[in-house]
Amino acid sequence: MTIDRLLGRLLQYGLDKSLITPDDVIYCRNQLIDQLQLKEIEPVLESLEGENIMDPSVLLEPILDWANSNGLLNDNTVTERDLLDTRLMGCLTGRPSEVIRLFTDIENKDNPVEATKWFYQFSKDTHYIRQDRIKKNLSWGAATEYGELEITINLSKPEKDPKEIAAAKLLEQSNYPLCLLCKENEGYAGRLNHPARQNLRTIPVTLNGDEWKLQFSPYVYYNEHAIIFSTKHEPMKISEVTFKRLLDFVERFPHYFVGSNADLPIVGGSILTHDHYQGGYHEFPMAVAKEEEVFQISTLPGVKIGKVKWPMSVLRITGKEKANVVKAANYIHQEWKKFSDEEVEIYSHTDGTPHNTVTPIARMKDGEFQIDIVLRNNRTNEEHPMGIFHPHSEVHHIKKENIGLIEVMGLAVLPGRLIEEMNVLQEALLSNNPMEKIANDESIKKHSDWAQKIMNEYSDINNENCQEIINLELGKTFATILEHAGVFKRDDQGQQAFTTFIKSL
């Protein structure tokens, strides 16, 4: 197909998705022509009726192939192609003021649910959310004693080509934007070591009087996976202001949850240098977990506090008045920061270094404000050099990365390597001598203890049930990982220690 037809189809897509209007066609056509360094060409709109194009990748890929054939790409790598297709989609993406106006009009006319739904679809239509890659992820539910946990194996983020890594090292270092969460990313052209963002749009949100922004994650893990970030490049910090901001957010968007990663290494998120939260229109397993015990604190009227049945240590605060919930959350946070119990390996400080912090998650529940306070501790020792309350070495064959906000709530994001490893393991389990086959295969040798446990538990593993068994056991292992991250273990000693902390409140 000729480049004029390809661009004509892309323009028609923009019209069909209401990214542009007929009045914009000539302008956008000229923008695309300029980006591809074309001359004397007039793309003709071409109907896409009957093709059911859900995302623009099918239209962009042949254009990128053409660009590579005509010398517009230095290398035909994923990064080079991403830089160009984002530039092209930026030609069809409205200015920030226009997007904000449309969002505000829908929010005021209809409701916040419709506004975020529109913005989410807009972010998919502009190819900021890369649906073609996200659909590669594998997801399923796994029944555990804590309810059904959610499991995802992440295949959506493409691996870097070695040529890209080498080229990026030669680039002159830049501190603009300072990080991936800075407001300066909106519309940024990108470079080999920083993604292009011409199709990124954000919505202003005022939290506790401060200016923040709402956008979506380009690699969403759940419905309307949102990022809420400060317009200031300041480090993550959990404080009373955090709880006020979280409740301000769910007051404006009551269909969303919003939470913050902890503010210390090991138990915190991957970006601690820029204060931000994650939210979305999704009910996580932790949100529906039952409260094992409910109590009240005389100095904290107007709220009830529940101990949640969850592998991690969670206190749930619920109340009608926002100020009361904030006060309770801040009180528990401050008390936890100084709490120690050497019998269960909890030390608030060692040599003046703080170890206790929290992962807070806010939501509206039956018209009341609710905050889950997940107690965290980032101490290490010789036995657990990566963290005492971190996935332990016996589960590193499945996952050894930090347990952040999303996983705290019951959604496992497992590494992509497991796809191939589990396929090979399945073949081994179905063979005549499974353990010998596993021991002789370097790619799955690390799973041998786990495989032996599976074989001991299931007497009849066959072609029909093997995949289901592996998926279920991955879910159970994730539950174990969360138990490792829990500061008060689910055994008698751990729960007695949890009761001691609750009584201290």
C-alpha positions, 0 to 999 in steps of 0.5 A: 500500500502506498504511503499516501493511502497509509496516511489517508487511513490514519487520518480517517482513524483520527476522524472515526475516533473523534481525535480530529474533526473535518476542519482539522484534516488538512492541518493534520495531513500537513503535520504528518507529511512534515514528520515523514519528510514527504513532498508533493503528496496528498493523502486521500481519506479512505474508509475503514468501515468493517475493519473494526480497528480497536487501536492504531498499531495496525495502521502505524506498523506499515507506516513505520515499515515504509519509514525504515525502508526510506531511511527515516529510522537510524535502526529498525528497533522498538525504541526508534519505531516508538519515537516515530509512531508517537510523533505521528500520533501527536499530530492527531492529539488535541492540545492539553487545553482542549483535552482538559476542557472536554474532560471538565465538560463531561465531568460537569455535565455527566459525572466523574465516572463518564469523565475518566471513562472518556479520558481512558478511551482517549488515551487508548485511541491516541496510542499513549496506552499501547493496547497491542502490547498490553493484550500480550499479558497473561492474567488469571485468578487464583483461589487462596485462603485470602480470597481470589488473588489476581495474577498477571505475567507482564509481557507488555514492556518490550525488552531493549535491543542491545544496539539501543542500549549501546546507542543510549550510552553515547547520548549526551546526558540530559536532565530534562525532563528530570524523570518519567513523572515530571509534568514536562513530559507532556508533549516531549519528543523523547530520545533513545533513553527517554520515551516520546510523549507527544500523545500524553495528556494530563488532567489537573487535580487539586489535592490539599490545595496543591497542584497535581496531575492525573494521567494513565499508565502506558502499560496498564495492569487494571482498568483505568490504571491511573498515575496521579503525580505532583507538579513539583519534582519532590521525593516520596514522603508519607505524612498527614498531608498524604492522607488528606490528598488521598481523601481529596482525590476519592472525594472528587472521583468516588469510583476510584481507589487511590494509594501511595507506595511506601516512602522507604527503599525495599518496601517502596515503589520503583520511583521514590524521587517524585511524589506520586500515587496510583489509582483506578476503577478497579476493586482489588482483592484486598478491598473485599477482604473481611475485617477479622476484628473491629475496634474503636479508639477513645481518642479517635471518635467518629471512626471504626478500625478493622484488622483485615484478614490479609497476608500482609498486616492491614488496619482499615479506617472507616468514617463519615468525616474526612478529618476524622479519617485523616487524624486516625490514619496519621495517628496510626502512622506516627505510632507505627513509625516508633513501634518495635517488637524484637520477638518478631524481628520488628525494629523501628530504627537501627543506628538512627535509620528509620525502618517503619512506614506504611502503604496507604490506600483510600476509597469511598465505601458506602458513602464513607471515607476509608483508608487501608494502612498497610504496615511496612518495615524495610530492615535487612539481616544476614539471613534476608539481605534483600529484606526481612519483610520481602520475598524470601529466597525460597520464592525468588525462582518466581519473584524477587522484586519489591512488593509495591502498592499494586501487589500489596492489594492482591495483584501479582505482576510476575516477570515475563520469563515465567511464560517460557519457564512454566511451559518447559516445566509443564513438559517436564511434569508430564514426562516419565521422569520429571525430576531428572528432566528438571535437574538437567534443564538449566532454564527450570532447575531453580524450580525443582523444589517447587515442582517436587512440592507440586508433585507431592500434592497432586497425585494425577497430573495430566495434559488436561489439568497441568496448566491449571495446577501450575497457575493455581500454585503460582497464585499460592506462591504469591500469597506466600510472598505477601505473607513474607512481606507482612510484618506481623505473621499469620501464626499465633506469635505474629497475631499476638504481636499485632494485638500488642500493637493495636492495644498500644493505640 
